[in-house]
Each structure stands twice: as C-alpha cells, then as structure tokens.
C-alpha cells in the first residue's frame, strides 16, 4: 500500500473514530436530566403523621424482618403475616392466593374495598419480597404505601372498587417467569373474566435527592426530564397511555408533589422492571409508580438499602396524592 493510500485510510479511520466518540458522548449526555427541577409541592395537615406511619412499616419489614425471599423463607412468611395483620386491622377480609414452586408454598395477599357489580376493579399492588438485602426502598416502601392507601381508601366512596394486592416473588430468580406472584395473580383475574380499569404498581417510593444531576435516564430521555432526583415517576407502555395521562393529569393538578410521566416502548431498559409487566402480558392497562430505582439510587439491590436512607415526608406526599387520584379514577 502506498504512503498516500495509508494517509487516506488513516484520515477515514480518524473521521469514523471522531464521529463515534461524539455520538457516544451525546448518548451519555442524554442519560442525565437537563431540565430544571419541579416545585416540591404543598404541605398537608396530616403529612407528619402519615410519614411516621410509612416509616414504621418500612422499619418492620427491612429491619425487624430483613431479607425476605425464597432463600429466607421464614422471613418471607413473617412479611406476609405482617401485611395480613395490617390489612385486618383496617377491617379488610383477607384472601390468600397460594401456589407452589418445587413443593414450597408461596402466597399473594389480596383485599378489596368492596365487590364490583360489573366485575371491574382498580388494582393497586406492591411486592413484599426483597433481593437478598434489607429492601427498605425495594420494596418495603411500596408495601408501606399499599398499607396506608388501604387505610385511606376505606374512607372514600369508590364507584369502582379497589383490589389491593401484596405480591410475592417479584425478585430473581422468579422475575419475568411464570412463578412471579403478580403474573399468577393477573392470569387468575383473566381466567375469571375480571376487568381491570387500571393496575397501579408501587415500586420503590422512598429515595430522593436535591443534588443537581442526581437523576439519570435511559439514553435520549434526559433532555426532557429534570436533573434532580426529587420527583416521583409514572411509567407505562403505549397500551396504557390513557391510564398514564389520567393519573399524571389528576395527580399533578393538586400540586402535592411533582410527578414525571412517560408512556414508552416496552423495549426501553427499565420500563418493564416490576409487577406491571405481568398485567401487560394479559393485555391489562398498568403503570408503575417509582422513584426510578438504579437510575438514582446507589443502594438498589445492595445491603445499604436501609430505612434511614429514605425520605418519608416526600413519600407521604406521594401516597396522599395517589389516594386522591385513585379515588378520582374510581369515579370515571
């Protein structure tokens, strides 16, 4: 090869390498939020009391019980018993949906605010197992929210009843398999002809940060969303867009806490990483309410996911706002 040809080849290689470097940098830049943070919402009268209740639930599940999954079966049972006791204390009749895996029994815990004459329900759910760690945010925070919503919804007049479910076996090795508790539940609903107006999954509600660039996103999402991790996210697929739009519109109009929403293709990383995926498999509209997990928290699936890392005042605002929005959805 001549010297001239070598130089031309080098120039082409340099051009390709420079273009690739710029493209890579642009993609990385779009994984961080660009937008200014939202207003942090209004204070409400019962906020401190609700925050204390949420914190108490999280401490029981993550500290007193601890790691709760198939490998720590006794703790998993203790968590299920705690959820049952809390539901019963609020006047609910418990339904256990039991199923076996390799001879071991697992169970979803289900209650209803009432019976539906039309066979249609709103579902609110959260998984109570953890991933070989204390699981304060993932997902004691979601279970805490579920229990307090059960209490608050008791006082609401709901034209469409709400079915509240604590799911088992969301975490690996059951994640996105037939043994995932929420998929067992969703299949049963489908078999029984139950209509779901919308499923709202509570998945990690407690970790926040006011630091700039504390919030990351899947590539290309960043320019459209805040750079501070001090909001709650609402995530759905395209088929759930009407549900996403209603919840986002109703939740944000009351200004209790900032919420960012997206109806996204299911192939985007993280979009389907919880129990809402199970409802999508059966064609039900479903969304995840989340603090975005690993996109903001270094404690995700780590032993450092402990109760003291969470912000219960912000959690209280989220749950207070969700209660109002679920009640509004039930009237539609």
N, C-alpha and C positions, 0 to 999 in steps of 0.2 A: 504494500500500500504506500502510495506516495505521501510526502510530507504535507502536501496541500489537502489530500483526502483525509489524512489524520486530523488536520486542523478543523476541517469541516465537520467531521464526526464528533470532535470534541465540543464544537460550538452547538451542535444539535443536542448532545448529551447535557451540556450545561443549561441549555434552554429548557429541556424537559425537567431537569432536576430543580431549576429555579421555579418553574410553574408548579411542580409537585409540592415544593416547600411552601409556596404562597398559599396553595389550595389547602394544605394541611393546617397551616396557621389560621386560615379563615375558618375552617371547620372547628378547630379548638376554640377560637374566639367566640363562636356561636354557641358553645356549650355553657357559657356563663351568661347570667341575666344582664341585660343592658338598661332596662327601664328603671325609672325612679320608683322607690317603694310606695306602697299604698298607705292611706290613712289607717291607723291602728284600731279604729272602731270605737264604739261607745261603751262606757261603763254601765252596768245594770245593777239593780239593787241587790240581787241575790248572788252576785258574782263571787265574793269571797267564800260563801257557804258552799256553792257548787264546786269551786276549786278545791276546797278541803275534802269534799266527798270523792271527787275524782282521784285526788292524791291518795286517799285511804285505800281505794280499790287497787290502785297500781302497786302500792306497798305490799298489800296482802299477796297479790299474785306474783310479784317479782322478787320480793324479799322473804316473806314468810314461807311461801311455797317454792319459788325459784324455778329452775329449769323444769319444763313440763312438756314432755313428748313421749313417743313410744319407748324410748330408752330409759325414761324416768317415769314409768307408768303410774307409780303411786302418786307422784306429784300431779300428773295429768288428771287423775281421779279426784285429787283434792281441789284442783282448779274447777273441775266440772261441778263438784259438790258446792263450792263457794258460789258459783253462778246460780245454781238451783236455789240455794238458800236465799240469795239476794232477790231473785225473781219472786219466790214465795213470800218474802217479807213485804213485797209490793202488791200482794194479793192475786198473783197470777197462778193459773193451773199449769203445771209442768207437763210437757210432752218430751219423752226421750226417743230419739231416733238412733237405735243401736244397730251396729253391723260389725262383722268380724273380719279380721285380717290374720291369716295363719293361726287361727284358733284364739286370738285375742280380741276382746270386745272393746269397741270404741263407740262414742255416742255424741250426737249433736243435741243441744238443749234448746227447746223451742217453746215460746209462749205467744199468745195472741191477745190483742186488746179487745177482740170481740169476734164473733162469727160473721162471715160475709154472706149475705143472701144471694149475691151474684157469683160467688166463687172467686172474687178478685181481691187481692191483698197487695199492700205495700210491704216489702221485705226490708228489714234493717238487720245487718249481720256483722259479726266480727269473729275472728278465730282466736281460741284461747290457748293454743299450744305455742311453744317457743322453739327457737332453733339452737338448742344446746347452749343457752345463755339465760340470764335473768329475764330478758324480754320485757323490759319496762315499757319501752315505746312500741316494740314489736312482739306481742300486740296487747299487752296489759292496758295500754292507753285506749285502744279500740274497745276492749271489753268494758273498761270503766265507762266510756261514753255510752255503750249499749245499755248498761245497767241504769245509768242516770236518765237516759232517754225513756227507758221502760217506766221509770217513776214519773217523769214529766208528762208523758203521753197519756197516762192514766187520767189526767185531769182535762184532757182535750176531748171535744166532741168530734169524732172521726167518722165521716160517711163511708170511707174505705178503711176497713180495719188494718192494723199493722201487725205483721208477724215478725217477732224479734227472735233471732237465732244466734246462738253461740256455736261456732263450728270447730270441730276437731280436725287435726291432720292437714293443716294448710302448708306446713313446712316440709322440706325434704325429709325422707325420700318419697313422700306422697304428693308433693306439689305437681299439679297438672297430670295426675293419674286418676284412674277410676276409684281409687281409695281416698281421694281428697274429700273431706267431710262435706264441703259445700256442694260438690258435684253429686254426691249421694243424695243430698237434700234437694237440689234442683231437679234431678231426674225423677224423684218421688213426686214433686209438685207437678211435673209434666205428665207423669203416668196417671195422676189423679184428676187431671184436667183443670188444675188451679191456674187462674190467670194472675199475672204479676204486673201491676201497674208500673212498678219500678223497684229495682233492688238497689239499696244504698249500703255499700260495704265500708265499714270503718277500719282503716288500715294505717296504723301509726299516726297519732294525732298530737303528739306532745313535744316535739323538738323544734325549736325556733332560734333564730339568730338575727340580731340587728346589724351585724358586720356587713360592710359592702363586699360584694362578690362572694357571699357565703352560700349562694344558691346556684346550682348547676342544672343543666337540662340535657336532653338528647341533642345531638348535633342539629344545627339550624333553628332550634326553638328559641335560643337565648335572646335575640333582638326584640322579641315580642313580649317578654316577661320580666318581672322585677329582679334586681341583682341582690336583694336581701331576702334571707330565708325567714321572713316574718309574716307569712300568709298561709292559708290552707288551700290545697289544690283539689280540684274536682276533675276526674278523668273518666272518659267514656269512649266507646267506639262510635263509628258512623251511625250504626243502627240505633244507638242510644242518644243521638243528638238532641231529640226533643226533650228527653229527661234532663240531659246536661243543661240545656238552655233554660228550662223551667227552674231547676234548683239554683242555678247561678243567678238568674234574674231575681228570684224571690229572696235568696239569702243576702245578696248584696244591697238590695233596696233598703233593708233595715239597718245597715251600716254597723252591725255589731263587731264584725271582723272582716278583713279583706280576704276574698276568695278569688283565685285564678282558675279558669276552666279551659278544658280542651276536649274536643271530640276528634280522636286521632285514628289513623290506620292502626290495626292491631299488631302490625309487624314492628312498630316503633319500640325500641328497647324500654322495658319497664311499664309500658301501658297496660299489660295484662298480668302484672305480677301480684295478684291477690285473688280473693274468692269471687270477685265479679266475673272473672274468666269463666267460672263454672256456669254462671247464668247465661253468658254469651253462647256457650255450647248448646244450650237448649232454645236459643232464639229470644230470650227474655231481655228487655232493656235493663241495663245495670251500670252503675257507676261506682268508682272508688273515691272516697274522701280520705286524703292522705297529706302528711307533711312532706312527702316525696322521698322518704327513706334515705337510701345511699346517695341521692343527689344533693343532700345537705348534711347528713349526719355521719360522722366518723364512727359512731357507736353501732351502726347497723350490723346485726349478727355477730356482735362482739360481746365479751364478758363485761365491757364497760357500759352496756345498755341497762343502766340502773335508774332507780326512781328519782334520784336527786338531779339528774340531767334534764328533766322535763320542766316545762313552763305551764303550770296548772291554771294560772289566770287566763292565758291565751286559750288553753283547752276549754275552759269554762265558756268563753265567748263562742267558740266553735259549736259546742253542744247546745247552748242556749239558742243560737241562730238556727241550727239544724232542727231543733224541736219545732220552732215556728214554721220552718219551711216544710217539714214533713206533714204538719197539721194542714198547711195550705194545699199541699199535693193531695191530701186525703179528701179535700172538698172539691177537687176538679172532676 
